[in-house]
């Protein structure tokens, strides 16, 4: 059963994590969001209660 042999898969995992951590992640984190967060204050609105016909 070759999937129990960790030799090739461990090196693939370490290589992929190295590529993600040191190459892709800094490039991805340089992007800026197009929708910057605003400083709006949201007021809580109280929903009107329902008038049930059987109460």
mmCIF entry with sequence, helices, sheets and N, C-alpha, C, O atoms, coordinates in Angstrom:
data_MODEL
# 
_entry.id   MODEL 
# 
_entity.id                         1 
_entity.type                       polymer 
_entity.pdbx_number_of_molecules   1 
# 
_entity_poly.entity_id                      1 
_entity_poly.type                           'polypeptide(L)' 
_entity_poly.nstd_linkage                   no 
_entity_poly.nstd_monomer                   no 
_entity_poly.pdbx_seq_one_letter_code       
;(UNK)(UNK)(UNK)(UNK)(UNK)(UNK)(UNK)(UNK)(UNK)(UNK)(UNK)(UNK)(UNK)(UNK)(UNK)(UNK)
(UNK)(UNK)(UNK)(UNK)(UNK)(UNK)(UNK)(UNK)(UNK)(UNK)(UNK)(UNK)(UNK)(UNK)(UNK)(UNK)
(UNK)(UNK)(UNK)(UNK)(UNK)(UNK)(UNK)(UNK)(UNK)(UNK)(UNK)(UNK)(UNK)(UNK)(UNK)(UNK)
(UNK)(UNK)(UNK)(UNK)(UNK)(UNK)(UNK)
;
_entity_poly.pdbx_seq_one_letter_code_can   XXXXXXXXXXXXXXXXXXXXXXXXXXXXXXXXXXXXXXXXXXXXXXXXXXXXXXX 
_entity_poly.pdbx_strand_id                 A 
# 
loop_
_entity_poly_seq.entity_id 
_entity_poly_seq.num 
_entity_poly_seq.mon_id 
_entity_poly_seq.hetero 
1 1  UNK n 
1 2  UNK n 
1 3  UNK n 
1 4  UNK n 
1 5  UNK n 
1 6  UNK n 
1 7  UNK n 
1 8  UNK n 
1 9  UNK n 
1 10 UNK n 
1 11 UNK n 
1 12 UNK n 
1 13 UNK n 
1 14 UNK n 
1 15 UNK n 
1 16 UNK n 
1 17 UNK n 
1 18 UNK n 
1 19 UNK n 
1 20 UNK n 
1 21 UNK n 
1 22 UNK n 
1 23 UNK n 
1 24 UNK n 
1 25 UNK n 
1 26 UNK n 
1 27 UNK n 
1 28 UNK n 
1 29 UNK n 
1 30 UNK n 
1 31 UNK n 
1 32 UNK n 
1 33 UNK n 
1 34 UNK n 
1 35 UNK n 
1 36 UNK n 
1 37 UNK n 
1 38 UNK n 
1 39 UNK n 
1 40 UNK n 
1 41 UNK n 
1 42 UNK n 
1 43 UNK n 
1 44 UNK n 
1 45 UNK n 
1 46 UNK n 
1 47 UNK n 
1 48 UNK n 
1 49 UNK n 
1 50 UNK n 
1 51 UNK n 
1 52 UNK n 
1 53 UNK n 
1 54 UNK n 
1 55 UNK n 
# 
_struct_asym.id          A 
_struct_asym.entity_id   1 
# 
loop_
_struct_conf.conf_type_id 
_struct_conf.id 
_struct_conf.pdbx_PDB_helix_id 
_struct_conf.beg_label_comp_id 
_struct_conf.beg_label_asym_id 
_struct_conf.beg_label_seq_id 
_struct_conf.pdbx_beg_PDB_ins_code 
_struct_conf.end_label_comp_id 
_struct_conf.end_label_asym_id 
_struct_conf.end_label_seq_id 
_struct_conf.pdbx_end_PDB_ins_code 
_struct_conf.beg_auth_comp_id 
_struct_conf.beg_auth_asym_id 
_struct_conf.beg_auth_seq_id 
_struct_conf.end_auth_comp_id 
_struct_conf.end_auth_asym_id 
_struct_conf.end_auth_seq_id 
_struct_conf.pdbx_PDB_helix_class 
_struct_conf.details 
_struct_conf.pdbx_PDB_helix_length 
HELX_P HELX_P1 AA1 UNK A 2  ? UNK A 4  ? UNK A 2  UNK A 4  5 ? 3  
HELX_P HELX_P2 AA2 UNK A 6  ? UNK A 19 ? UNK A 6  UNK A 19 1 ? 14 
HELX_P HELX_P3 AA3 UNK A 20 ? UNK A 24 ? UNK A 20 UNK A 24 3 ? 5  
HELX_P HELX_P4 AA4 UNK A 25 ? UNK A 29 ? UNK A 25 UNK A 29 1 ? 5  
# 
_struct_conf_type.id          HELX_P 
_struct_conf_type.criteria    ? 
_struct_conf_type.reference   ? 
# 
loop_
_atom_site.group_PDB 
_atom_site.id 
_atom_site.type_symbol 
_atom_site.label_atom_id 
_atom_site.label_alt_id 
_atom_site.label_comp_id 
_atom_site.label_asym_id 
_atom_site.label_entity_id 
_atom_site.label_seq_id 
_atom_site.pdbx_PDB_ins_code 
_atom_site.Cartn_x 
_atom_site.Cartn_y 
_atom_site.Cartn_z 
_atom_site.occupancy 
_atom_site.B_iso_or_equiv 
_atom_site.pdbx_formal_charge 
_atom_site.auth_seq_id 
_atom_site.auth_comp_id 
_atom_site.auth_asym_id 
_atom_site.auth_atom_id 
_atom_site.pdbx_PDB_model_num 
ATOM 1   N N  . UNK A 1 1  ? 0.843   -1.178 0.000  1.00 0.00 ? 1  UNK A N  1 
ATOM 2   C CA . UNK A 1 1  ? 0.000   0.000  0.000  1.00 0.00 ? 1  UNK A CA 1 
ATOM 3   C C  . UNK A 1 1  ? 0.890   1.245  0.000  1.00 0.00 ? 1  UNK A C  1 
ATOM 4   O O  . UNK A 1 1  ? 1.471   1.578  1.033  1.00 0.00 ? 1  UNK A O  1 
ATOM 5   N N  . UNK A 1 2  ? 1.006   1.923  -1.112 1.00 0.00 ? 2  UNK A N  1 
ATOM 6   C CA . UNK A 1 2  ? 1.951   3.035  -1.212 1.00 0.00 ? 2  UNK A CA 1 
ATOM 7   C C  . UNK A 1 2  ? 1.524   4.271  -0.421 1.00 0.00 ? 2  UNK A C  1 
ATOM 8   O O  . UNK A 1 2  ? 2.376   5.099  -0.099 1.00 0.00 ? 2  UNK A O  1 
ATOM 9   N N  . UNK A 1 3  ? 0.241   4.429  -0.096 1.00 0.00 ? 3  UNK A N  1 
ATOM 10  C CA . UNK A 1 3  ? -0.169  5.619  0.635  1.00 0.00 ? 3  UNK A CA 1 
ATOM 11  C C  . UNK A 1 3  ? 0.307   5.594  2.089  1.00 0.00 ? 3  UNK A C  1 
ATOM 12  O O  . UNK A 1 3  ? 0.248   6.622  2.762  1.00 0.00 ? 3  UNK A O  1 
ATOM 13  N N  . UNK A 1 4  ? 0.770   4.462  2.584  1.00 0.00 ? 4  UNK A N  1 
ATOM 14  C CA . UNK A 1 4  ? 1.294   4.399  3.936  1.00 0.00 ? 4  UNK A CA 1 
ATOM 15  C C  . UNK A 1 4  ? 2.777   4.756  3.999  1.00 0.00 ? 4  UNK A C  1 
ATOM 16  O O  . UNK A 1 4  ? 3.329   4.900  5.090  1.00 0.00 ? 4  UNK A O  1 
ATOM 17  N N  . UNK A 1 5  ? 3.413   4.898  2.871  1.00 0.00 ? 5  UNK A N  1 
ATOM 18  C CA . UNK A 1 5  ? 4.814   5.271  2.832  1.00 0.00 ? 5  UNK A CA 1 
ATOM 19  C C  . UNK A 1 5  ? 4.910   6.799  2.860  1.00 0.00 ? 5  UNK A C  1 
ATOM 20  O O  . UNK A 1 5  ? 4.538   7.444  1.879  1.00 0.00 ? 5  UNK A O  1 
ATOM 21  N N  . UNK A 1 6  ? 5.396   7.397  3.952  1.00 0.00 ? 6  UNK A N  1 
ATOM 22  C CA . UNK A 1 6  ? 5.395   8.860  4.054  1.00 0.00 ? 6  UNK A CA 1 
ATOM 23  C C  . UNK A 1 6  ? 6.527   9.550  3.311  1.00 0.00 ? 6  UNK A C  1 
ATOM 24  O O  . UNK A 1 6  ? 6.569   10.780 3.268  1.00 0.00 ? 6  UNK A O  1 
ATOM 25  N N  . UNK A 1 7  ? 7.433   8.800  2.731  1.00 0.00 ? 7  UNK A N  1 
ATOM 26  C CA . UNK A 1 7  ? 8.612   9.409  2.128  1.00 0.00 ? 7  UNK A CA 1 
ATOM 27  C C  . UNK A 1 7  ? 8.276   10.396 1.006  1.00 0.00 ? 7  UNK A C  1 
ATOM 28  O O  . UNK A 1 7  ? 8.733   11.536 1.092  1.00 0.00 ? 7  UNK A O  1 
ATOM 29  N N  . UNK A 1 8  ? 7.524   10.056 -0.025 1.00 0.00 ? 8  UNK A N  1 
ATOM 30  C CA . UNK A 1 8  ? 7.292   11.072 -1.065 1.00 0.00 ? 8  UNK A CA 1 
ATOM 31  C C  . UNK A 1 8  ? 6.289   12.143 -0.627 1.00 0.00 ? 8  UNK A C  1 
ATOM 32  O O  . UNK A 1 8  ? 6.403   13.298 -1.037 1.00 0.00 ? 8  UNK A O  1 
ATOM 33  N N  . UNK A 1 9  ? 5.318   11.774 0.196  1.00 0.00 ? 9  UNK A N  1 
ATOM 34  C CA . UNK A 1 9  ? 4.265   12.711 0.543  1.00 0.00 ? 9  UNK A CA 1 
ATOM 35  C C  . UNK A 1 9  ? 4.725   13.743 1.551  1.00 0.00 ? 9  UNK A C  1 
ATOM 36  O O  . UNK A 1 9  ? 4.234   14.871 1.546  1.00 0.00 ? 9  UNK A O  1 
ATOM 37  N N  . UNK A 1 10 ? 5.642   13.387 2.398  1.00 0.00 ? 10 UNK A N  1 
ATOM 38  C CA . UNK A 1 10 ? 6.151   14.369 3.361  1.00 0.00 ? 10 UNK A CA 1 
ATOM 39  C C  . UNK A 1 10 ? 6.919   15.473 2.644  1.00 0.00 ? 10 UNK A C  1 
ATOM 40  O O  . UNK A 1 10 ? 6.766   16.649 2.977  1.00 0.00 ? 10 UNK A O  1 
ATOM 41  N N  . UNK A 1 11 ? 7.723   15.119 1.686  1.00 0.00 ? 11 UNK A N  1 
ATOM 42  C CA . UNK A 1 11 ? 8.485   16.140 0.953  1.00 0.00 ? 11 UNK A CA 1 
ATOM 43  C C  . UNK A 1 11 ? 7.552   17.023 0.118  1.00 0.00 ? 11 UNK A C  1 
ATOM 44  O O  . UNK A 1 11 ? 7.794   18.222 -0.018 1.00 0.00 ? 11 UNK A O  1 
ATOM 45  N N  . UNK A 1 12 ? 6.503   16.446 -0.431 1.00 0.00 ? 12 UNK A N  1 
ATOM 46  C CA . UNK A 1 12 ? 5.535   17.238 -1.181 1.00 0.00 ? 12 UNK A CA 1 
ATOM 47  C C  . UNK A 1 12 ? 4.815   18.205 -0.255 1.00 0.00 ? 12 UNK A C  1 
ATOM 48  O O  . UNK A 1 12 ? 4.600   19.364 -0.611 1.00 0.00 ? 12 UNK A O  1 
ATOM 49  N N  . UNK A 1 13 ? 4.443   17.740 0.921  1.00 0.00 ? 13 UNK A N  1 
ATOM 50  C CA . UNK A 1 13 ? 3.760   18.608 1.873  1.00 0.00 ? 13 UNK A CA 1 
ATOM 51  C C  . UNK A 1 13 ? 4.661   19.749 2.329  1.00 0.00 ? 13 UNK A C  1 
ATOM 52  O O  . UNK A 1 13 ? 4.222   20.898 2.382  1.00 0.00 ? 13 UNK A O  1 
ATOM 53  N N  . UNK A 1 14 ? 5.899   19.452 2.655  1.00 0.00 ? 14 UNK A N  1 
ATOM 54  C CA . UNK A 1 14 ? 6.825   20.494 3.111  1.00 0.00 ? 14 UNK A CA 1 
ATOM 55  C C  . UNK A 1 14 ? 7.091   21.499 1.994  1.00 0.00 ? 14 UNK A C  1 
ATOM 56  O O  . UNK A 1 14 ? 7.166   22.702 2.245  1.00 0.00 ? 14 UNK A O  1 
ATOM 57  N N  . UNK A 1 15 ? 7.231   21.021 0.791  1.00 0.00 ? 15 UNK A N  1 
ATOM 58  C CA . UNK A 1 15 ? 7.469   21.917 -0.343 1.00 0.00 ? 15 UNK A CA 1 
ATOM 59  C C  . UNK A 1 15 ? 6.264   22.816 -0.607 1.00 0.00 ? 15 UNK A C  1 
ATOM 60  O O  . UNK A 1 15 ? 6.423   24.010 -0.863 1.00 0.00 ? 15 UNK A O  1 
ATOM 61  N N  . UNK A 1 16 ? 5.089   22.259 -0.546 1.00 0.00 ? 16 UNK A N  1 
ATOM 62  C CA . UNK A 1 16 ? 3.899   23.076 -0.787 1.00 0.00 ? 16 UNK A CA 1 
ATOM 63  C C  . UNK A 1 16 ? 3.692   24.109 0.309  1.00 0.00 ? 16 UNK A C  1 
ATOM 64  O O  . UNK A 1 16 ? 3.287   25.234 0.017  1.00 0.00 ? 16 UNK A O  1 
ATOM 65  N N  . UNK A 1 17 ? 3.960   23.758 1.569  1.00 0.00 ? 17 UNK A N  1 
ATOM 66  C CA . UNK A 1 17 ? 3.839   24.735 2.652  1.00 0.00 ? 17 UNK A CA 1 
ATOM 67  C C  . UNK A 1 17 ? 4.912   25.811 2.544  1.00 0.00 ? 17 UNK A C  1 
ATOM 68  O O  . UNK A 1 17 ? 4.656   26.967 2.879  1.00 0.00 ? 17 UNK A O  1 
ATOM 69  N N  . UNK A 1 18 ? 6.092   25.457 2.088  1.00 0.00 ? 18 UNK A N  1 
ATOM 70  C CA . UNK A 1 18 ? 7.131   26.452 1.890  1.00 0.00 ? 18 UNK A CA 1 
ATOM 71  C C  . UNK A 1 18 ? 6.724   27.442 0.799  1.00 0.00 ? 18 UNK A C  1 
ATOM 72  O O  . UNK A 1 18 ? 6.886   28.652 0.954  1.00 0.00 ? 18 UNK A O  1 
ATOM 73  N N  . UNK A 1 19 ? 6.194   26.913 -0.304 1.00 0.00 ? 19 UNK A N  1 
ATOM 74  C CA . UNK A 1 19 ? 5.766   27.790 -1.390 1.00 0.00 ? 19 UNK A CA 1 
ATOM 75  C C  . UNK A 1 19 ? 4.644   28.707 -0.926 1.00 0.00 ? 19 UNK A C  1 
ATOM 76  O O  . UNK A 1 19 ? 4.657   29.902 -1.223 1.00 0.00 ? 19 UNK A O  1 
ATOM 77  N N  . UNK A 1 20 ? 3.689   28.168 -0.213 1.00 0.00 ? 20 UNK A N  1 
ATOM 78  C CA . UNK A 1 20 ? 2.583   28.999 0.254  1.00 0.00 ? 20 UNK A CA 1 
ATOM 79  C C  . UNK A 1 20 ? 3.048   30.044 1.258  1.00 0.00 ? 20 UNK A C  1 
ATOM 80  O O  . UNK A 1 20 ? 2.669   31.211 1.155  1.00 0.00 ? 20 UNK A O  1 
ATOM 81  N N  . UNK A 1 21 ? 3.866   29.640 2.229  1.00 0.00 ? 21 UNK A N  1 
ATOM 82  C CA . UNK A 1 21 ? 4.236   30.539 3.316  1.00 0.00 ? 21 UNK A CA 1 
ATOM 83  C C  . UNK A 1 21 ? 5.190   31.650 2.902  1.00 0.00 ? 21 UNK A C  1 
ATOM 84  O O  . UNK A 1 21 ? 5.062   32.782 3.368  1.00 0.00 ? 21 UNK A O  1 
ATOM 85  N N  . UNK A 1 22 ? 6.135   31.341 2.043  1.00 0.00 ? 22 UNK A N  1 
ATOM 86  C CA . UNK A 1 22 ? 7.179   32.315 1.758  1.00 0.00 ? 22 UNK A CA 1 
ATOM 87  C C  . UNK A 1 22 ? 7.072   32.963 0.389  1.00 0.00 ? 22 UNK A C  1 
ATOM 88  O O  . UNK A 1 22 ? 7.724   33.976 0.140  1.00 0.00 ? 22 UNK A O  1 
ATOM 89  N N  . UNK A 1 23 ? 6.275   32.410 -0.492 1.00 0.00 ? 23 UNK A N  1 
ATOM 90  C CA . UNK A 1 23 ? 6.171   32.990 -1.828 1.00 0.00 ? 23 UNK A CA 1 
ATOM 91  C C  . UNK A 1 23 ? 4.777   33.554 -2.082 1.00 0.00 ? 23 UNK A C  1 
ATOM 92  O O  . UNK A 1 23 ? 4.641   34.721 -2.449 1.00 0.00 ? 23 UNK A O  1 
ATOM 93  N N  . UNK A 1 24 ? 3.747   32.744 -1.892 1.00 0.00 ? 24 UNK A N  1 
ATOM 94  C CA . UNK A 1 24 ? 2.395   33.180 -2.237 1.00 0.00 ? 24 UNK A CA 1 
ATOM 95  C C  . UNK A 1 24 ? 1.766   34.094 -1.196 1.00 0.00 ? 24 UNK A C  1 
ATOM 96  O O  . UNK A 1 24 ? 1.095   35.063 -1.552 1.00 0.00 ? 24 UNK A O  1 
ATOM 97  N N  . UNK A 1 25 ? 1.967   33.808 0.061  1.00 0.00 ? 25 UNK A N  1 
ATOM 98  C CA . UNK A 1 25 ? 1.303   34.586 1.100  1.00 0.00 ? 25 UNK A CA 1 
ATOM 99  C C  . UNK A 1 25 ? 1.723   36.058 1.103  1.00 0.00 ? 25 UNK A C  1 
ATOM 100 O O  . UNK A 1 25 ? 0.844   36.912 1.217  1.00 0.00 ? 25 UNK A O  1 
ATOM 101 N N  . UNK A 1 26 ? 2.997   36.408 0.988  1.00 0.00 ? 26 UNK A N  1 
ATOM 102 C CA . UNK A 1 26 ? 3.326   37.835 0.920  1.00 0.00 ? 26 UNK A CA 1 
ATOM 103 C C  . UNK A 1 26 ? 2.746   38.531 -0.307 1.00 0.00 ? 26 UNK A C  1 
ATOM 104 O O  . UNK A 1 26 ? 2.371   39.701 -0.233 1.00 0.00 ? 26 UNK A O  1 
ATOM 105 N N  . UNK A 1 27 ? 2.668   37.827 -1.431 1.00 0.00 ? 27 UNK A N  1 
ATOM 106 C CA . UNK A 1 27 ? 2.085   38.429 -2.630 1.00 0.00 ? 27 UNK A CA 1 
ATOM 107 C C  . UNK A 1 27 ? 0.584   38.646 -2.465 1.00 0.00 ? 27 UNK A C  1 
ATOM 108 O O  . UNK A 1 27 ? 0.051   39.668 -2.898 1.00 0.00 ? 27 UNK A O  1 
ATOM 109 N N  . UNK A 1 28 ? -0.092  37.694 -1.846 1.00 0.00 ? 28 UNK A N  1 
ATOM 110 C CA . UNK A 1 28 ? -1.537  37.817 -1.653 1.00 0.00 ? 28 UNK A CA 1 
ATOM 111 C C  . UNK A 1 28 ? -1.855  38.902 -0.631 1.00 0.00 ? 28 UNK A C  1 
ATOM 112 O O  . UNK A 1 28 ? -2.840  39.624 -0.786 1.00 0.00 ? 28 UNK A O  1 
ATOM 113 N N  . UNK A 1 29 ? -1.042  39.026 0.398  1.00 0.00 ? 29 UNK A N  1 
ATOM 114 C CA . UNK A 1 29 ? -1.337  40.008 1.446  1.00 0.00 ? 29 UNK A CA 1 
ATOM 115 C C  . UNK A 1 29 ? -1.068  41.438 1.000  1.00 0.00 ? 29 UNK A C  1 
ATOM 116 O O  . UNK A 1 29 ? -1.461  42.369 1.704  1.00 0.00 ? 29 UNK A O  1 
ATOM 117 N N  . UNK A 1 30 ? -0.420  41.652 -0.128 1.00 0.00 ? 30 UNK A N  1 
ATOM 118 C CA . UNK A 1 30 ? -0.180  43.005 -0.618 1.00 0.00 ? 30 UNK A CA 1 
ATOM 119 C C  . UNK A 1 30 ? -1.399  43.601 -1.308 1.00 0.00 ? 30 UNK A C  1 
ATOM 120 O O  . UNK A 1 30 ? -1.463  44.816 -1.496 1.00 0.00 ? 30 UNK A O  1 
ATOM 121 N N  . UNK A 1 31 ? -2.358  42.780 -1.686 1.00 0.00 ? 31 UNK A N  1 
ATOM 122 C CA . UNK A 1 31 ? -3.551  43.300 -2.330 1.00 0.00 ? 31 UNK A CA 1 
ATOM 123 C C  . UNK A 1 31 ? -4.370  44.094 -1.325 1.00 0.00 ? 31 UNK A C  1 
ATOM 124 O O  . UNK A 1 31 ? -4.467  43.730 -0.153 1.00 0.00 ? 31 UNK A O  1 
ATOM 125 N N  . UNK A 1 32 ? -4.954  45.178 -1.802 1.00 0.00 ? 32 UNK A N  1 
ATOM 126 C CA . UNK A 1 32 ? -5.816  45.976 -0.940 1.00 0.00 ? 32 UNK A CA 1 
ATOM 127 C C  . UNK A 1 32 ? -7.265  45.701 -1.310 1.00 0.00 ? 32 UNK A C  1 
ATOM 128 O O  . UNK A 1 32 ? -7.588  45.400 -2.459 1.00 0.00 ? 32 UNK A O  1 
ATOM 129 N N  . UNK A 1 33 ? -8.092  45.807 -0.348 1.00 0.00 ? 33 UNK A N  1 
ATOM 130 C CA . UNK A 1 33 ? -9.508  45.582 -0.572 1.00 0.00 ? 33 UNK A CA 1 
ATOM 131 C C  . UNK A 1 33 ? -10.095 46.779 -1.311 1.00 0.00 ? 33 UNK A C  1 
ATOM 132 O O  . UNK A 1 33 ? -9.731  47.921 -1.029 1.00 0.00 ? 33 UNK A O  1 
ATOM 133 N N  . UNK A 1 34 ? -10.994 46.530 -2.247 1.00 0.00 ? 34 UNK A N  1 
ATOM 134 C CA . UNK A 1 34 ? -11.608 47.637 -2.984 1.00 0.00 ? 34 UNK A CA 1 
ATOM 135 C C  . UNK A 1 34 ? -12.680 48.323 -2.158 1.00 0.00 ? 34 UNK A C  1 
ATOM 136 O O  . UNK A 1 34 ? -12.991 49.490 -2.396 1.00 0.00 ? 34 UNK A O  1 
ATOM 137 N N  . UNK A 1 35 ? -13.241 47.627 -1.206 1.00 0.00 ? 35 UNK A N  1 
ATOM 138 C CA . UNK A 1 35 ? -14.268 48.216 -0.342 1.00 0.00 ? 35 UNK A CA 1 
ATOM 139 C C  . UNK A 1 35 ? -13.684 48.403 1.047  1.00 0.00 ? 35 UNK A C  1 
ATOM 140 O O  . UNK A 1 35 ? -13.688 47.486 1.867  1.00 0.00 ? 35 UNK A O  1 
ATOM 141 N N  . UNK A 1 36 ? -13.187 49.596 1.296  1.00 0.00 ? 36 UNK A N  1 
ATOM 142 C CA . UNK A 1 36 ? -12.616 49.878 2.599  1.00 0.00 ? 36 UNK A CA 1 
ATOM 143 C C  . UNK A 1 36 ? -13.737 49.991 3.636  1.00 0.00 ? 36 UNK A C  1 
ATOM 144 O O  . UNK A 1 36 ? -14.820 50.488 3.325  1.00 0.00 ? 36 UNK A O  1 
ATOM 145 N N  . UNK A 1 37 ? -13.485 49.540 4.846  1.00 0.00 ? 37 UNK A N  1 
ATOM 146 C CA . UNK A 1 37 ? -14.525 49.627 5.877  1.00 0.00 ? 37 UNK A CA 1 
ATOM 147 C C  . UNK A 1 37 ? -14.808 51.087 6.234  1.00 0.00 ? 37 UNK A C  1 
ATOM 148 O O  . UNK A 1 37 ? -13.901 51.918 6.265  1.00 0.00 ? 37 UNK A O  1 
ATOM 149 N N  . UNK A 1 38 ? -16.042 51.373 6.494  1.00 0.00 ? 38 UNK A N  1 
ATOM 150 C CA . UNK A 1 38 ? -16.427 52.738 6.845  1.00 0.00 ? 38 UNK A CA 1 
ATOM 151 C C  . UNK A 1 38 ? -16.681 52.832 8.341  1.00 0.00 ? 38 UNK A C  1 
ATOM 152 O O  . UNK A 1 38 ? -16.814 51.820 9.029  1.00 0.00 ? 38 UNK A O  1 
ATOM 153 N N  . UNK A 1 39 ? -16.743 54.044 8.824  1.00 0.00 ? 39 UNK A N  1 
ATOM 154 C CA . UNK A 1 39 ? -16.954 54.285 10.255 1.00 0.00 ? 39 UNK A CA 1 
ATOM 155 C C  . UNK A 1 39 ? -18.403 54.639 10.554 1.00 0.00 ? 39 UNK A C  1 
ATOM 156 O O  . UNK A 1 39 ? -18.673 55.497 11.394 1.00 0.00 ? 39 UNK A O  1 
ATOM 157 N N  . UNK A 1 40 ? -19.312 54.001 9.887  1.00 0.00 ? 40 UNK A N  1 
ATOM 158 C CA . UNK A 1 40 ? -20.722 54.273 10.125 1.00 0.00 ? 40 UNK A CA 1 
ATOM 159 C C  . UNK A 1 40 ? -21.168 53.626 11.424 1.00 0.00 ? 40 UNK A C  1 
ATOM 160 O O  . UNK A 1 40 ? -20.735 52.528 11.773 1.00 0.00 ? 40 UNK A O  1 
ATOM 161 N N  . UNK A 1 41 ? -22.027 54.318 12.119 1.00 0.00 ? 41 UNK A N  1 
ATOM 162 C CA . UNK A 1 41 ? -22.624 53.725 13.317 1.00 0.00 ? 41 UNK A CA 1 
ATOM 163 C C  . UNK A 1 41 ? -24.036 53.274 12.940 1.00 0.00 ? 41 UNK A C  1 
ATOM 164 O O  . UNK A 1 41 ? -24.834 54.043 12.403 1.00 0.00 ? 41 UNK A O  1 
ATOM 165 N N  . UNK A 1 42 ? -24.308 52.050 13.226 1.00 0.00 ? 42 UNK A N  1 
ATOM 166 C CA . UNK A 1 42 ? -25.603 51.486 12.895 1.00 0.00 ? 42 UNK A CA 1 
ATOM 167 C C  . UNK A 1 42 ? -26.501 51.531 14.121 1.00 0.00 ? 42 UNK A C  1 
ATOM 168 O O  . UNK A 1 42 ? -26.135 51.060 15.198 1.00 0.00 ? 42 UNK A O  1 
ATOM 169 N N  . UNK A 1 43 ? -27.664 52.097 13.938 1.00 0.00 ? 43 UNK A N  1 
ATOM 170 C CA . UNK A 1 43 ? -28.618 52.140 15.037 1.00 0.00 ? 43 UNK A CA 1 
ATOM 171 C C  . UNK A 1 43 ? -29.485 50.891 14.993 1.00 0.00 ? 43 UNK A C  1 
ATOM 172 O O  . UNK A 1 43 ? -29.912 50.446 13.928 1.00 0.00 ? 43 UNK A O  1 
ATOM 173 N N  . UNK A 1 44 ? -29.728 50.349 16.146 1.00 0.00 ? 44 UNK A N  1 
ATOM 174 C CA . UNK A 1 44 ? -30.544 49.141 16.223 1.00 0.00 ? 44 UNK A CA 1 
ATOM 175 C C  . UNK A 1 44 ? -32.004 49.528 16.034 1.00 0.00 ? 44 UNK A C  1 
ATOM 176 O O  . UNK A 1 44 ? -32.541 50.351 16.776 1.00 0.00 ? 44 UNK A O  1 
ATOM 177 N N  . UNK A 1 45 ? -32.622 48.944 15.059 1.00 0.00 ? 45 UNK A N  1 
ATOM 178 C CA . UNK A 1 45 ? -34.036 49.219 14.818 1.00 0.00 ? 45 UNK A CA 1 
ATOM 179 C C  . UNK A 1 45 ? -34.863 48.087 15.399 1.00 0.00 ? 45 UNK A C  1 
ATOM 180 O O  . UNK A 1 45 ? -34.532 46.911 15.252 1.00 0.00 ? 45 UNK A O  1 
ATOM 181 N N  . UNK A 1 46 ? -35.919 48.458 16.045 1.00 0.00 ? 46 UNK A N  1 
ATOM 182 C CA . UNK A 1 46 ? -36.794 47.461 16.644 1.00 0.00 ? 46 UNK A CA 1 
ATOM 183 C C  . UNK A 1 46 ? -37.885 47.110 15.635 1.00 0.00 ? 46 UNK A C  1 
ATOM 184 O O  . UNK A 1 46 ? -38.610 47.978 15.149 1.00 0.00 ? 46 UNK A O  1 
ATOM 185 N N  . UNK A 1 47 ? -37.979 45.833 15.338 1.00 0.00 ? 47 UNK A N  1 
ATOM 186 C CA . UNK A 1 47 ? -38.987 45.379 14.392 1.00 0.00 ? 47 UNK A CA 1 
ATOM 187 C C  . UNK A 1 47 ? -40.363 45.436 15.057 1.00 0.00 ? 47 UNK A C  1 
ATOM 188 O O  . UNK A 1 47 ? -40.493 45.122 16.240 1.00 0.00 ? 47 UNK A O  1 
ATOM 189 N N  . UNK A 1 48 ? -41.380 45.832 14.306 1.00 0.00 ? 48 UNK A N  1 
ATOM 190 C CA . UNK A 1 48 ? -42.722 45.868 14.900 1.00 0.00 ? 48 UNK A CA 1 
ATOM 191 C C  . UNK A 1 48 ? -43.208 44.445 15.188 1.00 0.00 ? 48 UNK A C  1 
ATOM 192 O O  . UNK A 1 48 ? -42.891 43.497 14.470 1.00 0.00 ? 48 UNK A O  1 
ATOM 193 N N  . UNK A 1 49 ? -43.973 44.337 16.242 1.00 0.00 ? 49 UNK A N  1 
ATOM 194 C CA . UNK A 1 49 ? -44.487 43.005 16.596 1.00 0.00 ? 49 UNK A CA 1 
ATOM 195 C C  . UNK A 1 49 ? -45.614 42.624 15.641 1.00 0.00 ? 49 UNK A C  1 
ATOM 196 O O  . UNK A 1 49 ? -46.314 43.481 15.102 1.00 0.00 ? 49 UNK A O  1 
ATOM 197 N N  . UNK A 1 50 ? -45.766 41.339 15.452 1.00 0.00 ? 50 UNK A N  1 
ATOM 198 C CA . UNK A 1 50 ? -46.792 40.848 14.547 1.00 0.00 ? 50 UNK A CA 1 
ATOM 199 C C  . UNK A 1 50 ? -48.126 40.763 15.273 1.00 0.00 ? 50 UNK A C  1 
ATOM 200 O O  . UNK A 1 50 ? -48.184 40.397 16.447 1.00 0.00 ? 50 UNK A O  1 
ATOM 201 N N  . UNK A 1 51 ? -49.166 41.094 14.583 1.00 0.00 ? 51 UNK A N  1 
ATOM 202 C CA . UNK A 1 51 ? -50.514 40.968 15.130 1.00 0.00 ? 51 UNK A CA 1 
ATOM 203 C C  . UNK A 1 51 ? -51.099 39.656 14.638 1.00 0.00 ? 51 UNK A C  1 
ATOM 204 O O  . UNK A 1 51 ? -51.603 39.564 13.518 1.00 0.00 ? 51 UNK A O  1 
ATOM 205 N N  . UNK A 1 52 ? -51.027 38.653 15.481 1.00 0.00 ? 52 UNK A N  1 
ATOM 206 C CA . UNK A 1 52 ? -51.568 37.345 15.095 1.00 0.00 ? 52 UNK A CA 1 
ATOM 207 C C  . UNK A 1 52 ? -53.078 37.352 15.275 1.00 0.00 ? 52 UNK A C  1 
ATOM 208 O O  . UNK A 1 52 ? -53.572 37.855 16.284 1.00 0.00 ? 52 UNK A O  1 
ATOM 209 N N  . UNK A 1 53 ? -53.806 36.817 14.338 1.00 0.00 ? 53 UNK A N  1 
ATOM 210 C CA . UNK A 1 53 ? -55.277 36.881 14.420 1.00 0.00 ? 53 UNK A CA 1 
ATOM 211 C C  . UNK A 1 53 ? -55.864 36.027 15.536 1.00 0.00 ? 53 UNK A C  1 
ATOM 212 O O  . UNK A 1 53 ? -56.993 36.290 15.949 1.00 0.00 ? 53 UNK A O  1 
ATOM 213 N N  . UNK A 1 54 ? -55.163 35.024 16.047 1.00 0.00 ? 54 UNK A N  1 
ATOM 214 C CA . UNK A 1 54 ? -55.731 34.146 17.054 1.00 0.00 ? 54 UNK A CA 1 
ATOM 215 C C  . UNK A 1 54 ? -55.350 34.548 18.483 1.00 0.00 ? 54 UNK A C  1 
ATOM 216 O O  . UNK A 1 54 ? -55.703 33.851 19.435 1.00 0.00 ? 54 UNK A O  1 
ATOM 217 N N  . UNK A 1 55 ? -54.634 35.664 18.638 1.00 0.00 ? 55 UNK A N  1 
ATOM 218 C CA . UNK A 1 55 ? -54.298 36.094 20.012 1.00 0.00 ? 55 UNK A CA 1 
ATOM 219 C C  . UNK A 1 55 ? -55.128 37.267 20.430 1.00 0.00 ? 55 UNK A C  1 
ATOM 220 O O  . UNK A 1 55 ? -54.983 37.759 21.549 1.00 0.00 ? 55 UNK A O  1 
# 
